[in-house]
């Protein structure tokens, strides 16, 4: 195998780029609708409501799903967890994940989606979740030349200016216990938010982040963060599946195994470098046997528990 092909495979593994058909990778079906959710059936543990947030001419509006615990608010307010890909997060939310949260401090859940019945909106999430270059210019994604990219700074400002204040006006929020979760491009956005607004959240949950997107533009933002470390401590809970490598059909088993190991080593090295930025505390996990798509749901139970102040069910290092 050529060095160039190996490089492309490793970049694909860390960027979320597919060299196999989506069905072979367990990637999300972008045509799938939300179906029946807890917003339709009701929840014993949470009451749900939503509102529409206009995104401007020519852009799909956002749909914000708010899940408020039925337990009385603590004196200093509820913890809060913001979840990207909110339509899919709501569609996959389960009562059995919510029930144990009563043992801690159940968080308010803010699921930020789009005003559509689809679980995912590929073009809009690529625009909103991918970061610009540090100079403000927007990278081009050659895999999707028809899509806009690099709008993460604008989207983060939208969350801070239009979504967070409305949540705080609706329900009592503890300003010292705010979390942000995202998967794939959403995980990339979560790490970008850490670099752009390190004090906006206290817990960051990047799941299967697309670290290599646009030739690793995120690294430029992390270098700037390392040069000027934030003053406020933050917890970073970063994870990926051990089987997230994308590879050509004709790659043999030995090659795949070697490249998987290299991709996971690169992920671990990234975590080590992130942990060197004070005052971040980095927790990392590689989920055995799981691919990229499966990590979406697999990451949610622990994310909810950690936000509620409960010990995680899985081992982290």
C-alpha positions in Angstrom: 0.0 0.0 0.0 1.4 3.4 -0.9 2.3 6.0 1.7 -0.2 8.4 0.2 -3.1 5.9 0.5 -2.2 5.2 4.1 -2.2 8.9 4.8 -5.6 9.3 3.2 -7.0 6.4 5.2 -5.8 7.8 8.5 -7.1 11.3 7.6 -10.4 9.6 6.8 -10.5 7.8 10.1 -10.1 11.0 12.0 -12.1 13.3 9.8 -15.3 11.3 9.4 -14.7 10.9 5.7 -16.1 7.7 4.2 -14.3 5.6 1.6 -16.9 2.8 1.9 -20.7 3.2 1.2 -22.6 4.7 4.2 -24.5 1.5 4.7 -21.3 -0.4 5.2 -20.1 2.0 7.9 -23.2 2.3 10.1 -23.3 6.0 9.2 -26.6 7.9 9.8 -29.2 7.7 7.1 -29.8 11.3 6.1 -33.3 10.5 4.8 -34.6 9.0 8.0 -37.3 10.9 9.9 -37.6 11.3 13.6 -40.6 9.0 14.1 -42.3 8.8 17.5 -40.3 10.4 20.3 -40.7 11.2 23.9 -42.1 14.6 22.8 -45.1 12.6 21.4 -45.5 9.9 24.0 -44.6 11.9 27.1 -42.0 11.1 29.7 -42.4 10.2 33.4 -39.3 12.1 34.2 -39.3 15.1 32.0 -41.7 17.5 30.4 -40.9 18.6 26.9 -41.5 21.7 24.8 -40.1 23.2 21.7 -39.7 26.4 19.8 -38.6 27.5 16.3 -35.7 29.9 15.9 -35.5 31.7 12.5 -32.1 31.4 10.8 -32.5 34.2 8.2 -33.2 34.3 4.5 -32.4 31.2 2.6 -31.5 29.1 5.6 -33.5 26.4 7.4 -34.7 27.5 10.9 -33.6 25.7 14.0 -35.9 23.7 16.2 -35.0 23.8 19.9 -36.4 20.9 22.0 -36.4 21.7 25.8 -36.7 18.8 28.3 -37.2 20.0 31.9 -37.0 17.6 34.9 -40.2 17.0 36.7 -38.3 17.2 40.0 -38.2 20.5 41.8 -35.4 22.8 40.8 -32.4 23.0 43.2 -31.8 26.2 45.0 -29.0 27.2 42.6 -30.8 25.9 39.5 -30.7 22.8 37.3 -27.5 21.7 35.5 -28.0 22.0 31.7 -26.8 20.0 28.8 -26.9 21.3 25.2 -27.0 18.6 22.6 -26.3 19.1 18.9 -28.1 17.2 16.2 -31.1 17.7 18.4 -33.6 16.0 16.2 -31.6 12.7 16.4 -30.8 13.2 20.0 -34.5 13.4 20.9 -35.4 10.5 18.6 -32.9 8.3 20.4 -33.6 9.5 24.0 -34.8 6.7 26.2 -36.8 6.6 29.5 -34.3 4.1 30.9 -31.5 6.6 30.5 -33.5 9.4 32.2 -34.8 7.4 35.2 -31.5 7.0 37.0 -30.8 10.8 36.8 -33.1 11.3 39.7 -30.4 9.8 41.9 -28.3 13.0 41.2 -29.3 16.4 39.9 -31.3 15.8 36.7 -30.2 18.3 34.0 -32.3 20.4 31.7 -31.7 19.1 28.2 -31.5 21.5 25.3 -31.6 19.6 22.0 -30.7 21.9 19.1 -32.0 20.6 15.8 -33.5 21.9 12.6 -37.1 22.7 11.7 -37.6 19.5 9.8 -38.8 15.9 10.5 -35.5 14.5 9.4 -33.1 13.3 12.1 -30.1 14.8 10.4 -29.7 17.7 7.9 -26.3 17.2 6.2 -25.9 20.5 4.5 -27.0 22.7 7.4 -25.0 20.8 10.0 -21.9 21.0 7.9 -22.3 24.8 7.6 -23.0 25.2 11.4 -20.7 22.7 12.9 -17.4 23.1 11.0 -14.9 25.8 12.1 -13.5 28.6 10.1 -9.7 29.2 9.9 -8.3 31.4 12.6 -8.3 34.3 10.1 -12.0 34.0 9.7 -11.9 32.5 6.2 -14.0 29.4 5.5 -12.4 26.1 4.4 -13.8 24.3 1.4 -14.8 20.7 1.7 -13.9 19.0 -1.6 -16.1 16.0 -0.7 -19.2 18.3 -0.6 -18.4 21.3 -2.9 -22.1 22.2 -3.0 -22.2 22.8 0.8 -21.1 25.8 2.8 -18.6 25.2 5.6 -16.9 27.1 8.4 -19.9 28.6 10.1 -19.2 27.3 13.6 -18.3 30.8 15.0 -21.6 32.2 13.8 -23.5 29.2 15.2 -21.8 29.4 18.6 -22.7 33.1 18.8 -26.3 32.1 17.9 -26.4 29.6 20.8 -25.0 32.2 23.2 -27.1 35.1 22.1 -30.5 33.5 21.2 -30.7 30.0 22.8 -29.0 30.2 26.2 -30.9 33.4 27.3 -34.2 31.9 26.4 -33.5 28.7 28.3 -32.4 30.8 31.3 -35.7 32.8 31.0 -37.7 29.6 30.9 -36.2 27.5 33.7 -33.7 28.1 36.6 -30.2 27.1 35.4 -27.1 26.6 37.4 -24.5 28.8 35.5 -21.6 26.7 36.9 -22.9 23.4 35.5 -23.3 23.7 31.7 -22.4 21.0 29.3 -22.1 20.7 25.5 -22.3 17.4 23.6 -21.8 16.7 19.9 -21.1 13.7 17.6 -18.9 13.7 14.5 -19.1 17.2 13.0 -20.9 18.0 16.3 -17.9 16.7 18.2 -15.7 18.9 16.1 -17.9 21.9 16.9 -17.7 21.0 20.6 -13.9 21.2 20.6 -14.0 24.4 18.5 -16.4 25.9 21.2 -13.7 25.0 23.8 -11.2 27.0 21.9 -13.4 30.0 21.0 -15.4 30.4 24.2 -13.6 28.3 26.9 -15.8 29.7 29.6 -19.2 29.1 28.0 -19.4 25.5 29.3 -18.0 23.5 32.1 -18.2 20.1 30.6 -17.4 19.4 26.9 -18.4 16.0 25.4 -16.9 15.6 22.0 -17.9 12.1 20.6 -16.1 10.7 17.6 -15.0 14.3 16.6 -14.0 14.8 13.0 -10.5 15.9 14.0 -8.9 15.8 10.6 -11.6 17.9 8.8 -10.1 20.5 6.4 -6.6 19.2 7.0 -6.9 19.6 10.8 -8.0 23.2 10.9 -9.0 22.6 14.5 -5.4 22.2 15.5 -4.7 25.8 14.6 -7.4 26.9 17.1 -6.0 24.6 19.8 -2.5 26.0 19.3 -4.0 29.5 20.0 -5.7 28.2 23.1 -2.5 26.6 24.3 -0.7 30.0 23.8 -3.4 31.7 25.9 -4.8 29.1 28.2 -8.3 29.8 29.7 -8.6 30.9 33.2 -11.6 28.8 34.0 -11.2 25.0 34.6 -13.2 22.7 32.3 -13.7 19.0 32.0 -13.4 17.4 28.5 -14.9 14.0 28.0 -13.7 12.8 24.6 -14.3 9.4 23.1 -14.4 7.4 19.8 -15.1 3.8 18.7 -12.3 1.4 18.1 -13.7 0.5 14.7 -14.1 3.9 13.2 -11.6 3.4 10.4 -13.0 3.9 6.8 -11.2 1.9 4.2 -11.4 0.8 0.6 -13.2 -2.5 -0.2 -10.0 -4.2 -1.3 -8.0 -3.5 1.9 -6.9 -6.8 3.5 -7.6 -7.6 7.2 -4.0 -7.1 8.3 -3.9 -3.6 6.7 -7.2 -2.7 8.3 -6.0 -3.8 11.7 -2.8 -1.9 11.4 -4.6 1.3 10.3 -7.2 1.0 13.1 -4.4 0.8 15.6 -2.6 3.8 14.1 -5.9 5.8 14.1 -6.5 5.0 17.7 -2.9 5.9 18.6 -3.4 9.3 16.8 -6.5 9.9 18.8 -4.7 9.1 22.0 -1.9 11.4 21.1 -4.4 14.2 20.4 -5.9 13.6 23.9 -2.4 13.8 25.4 -1.8 17.1 23.7 -5.2 18.5 24.8 -4.5 17.5 28.4 -1.3 19.6 28.4 -3.4 22.8 28.1 -4.1 24.1 31.6 -6.6 24.2 33.3 -8.3 21.4 31.2 -9.0 18.0 32.7 -9.2 15.5 29.9 -11.0 12.2 30.2 -10.8 9.8 27.2 -12.3 6.6 26.1 -12.0 4.3 23.1 -15.2 2.2 22.9 -14.3 -1.4 21.8 -16.1 -2.8 18.8 -18.0 0.3 17.9 -18.0 2.2 14.7 -18.7 5.9 14.0 -22.5 5.8 13.7 -23.0 3.6 16.8 -21.1 6.0 19.0 -24.0 8.6 18.8 -26.3 6.6 21.0 -23.6 4.7 22.9 -22.2 8.0 24.3 -25.5 9.5 25.6 -26.2 7.5 28.8 -22.8 8.4 30.4 -23.1 12.0 29.1 -26.4 12.4 30.9 -25.1 10.8 34.1 -22.0 12.9 34.2 -24.0 16.1 33.7 -26.3 15.0 36.6 -23.3 14.6 38.9 -23.4 10.7 38.8 -20.5 8.4 38.2 -20.2 7.1 34.7 -21.2 3.6 33.9 -18.1 3.0 31.7 -14.4 3.2 32.4 -12.6 6.4 31.5 -8.9 7.2 31.6 
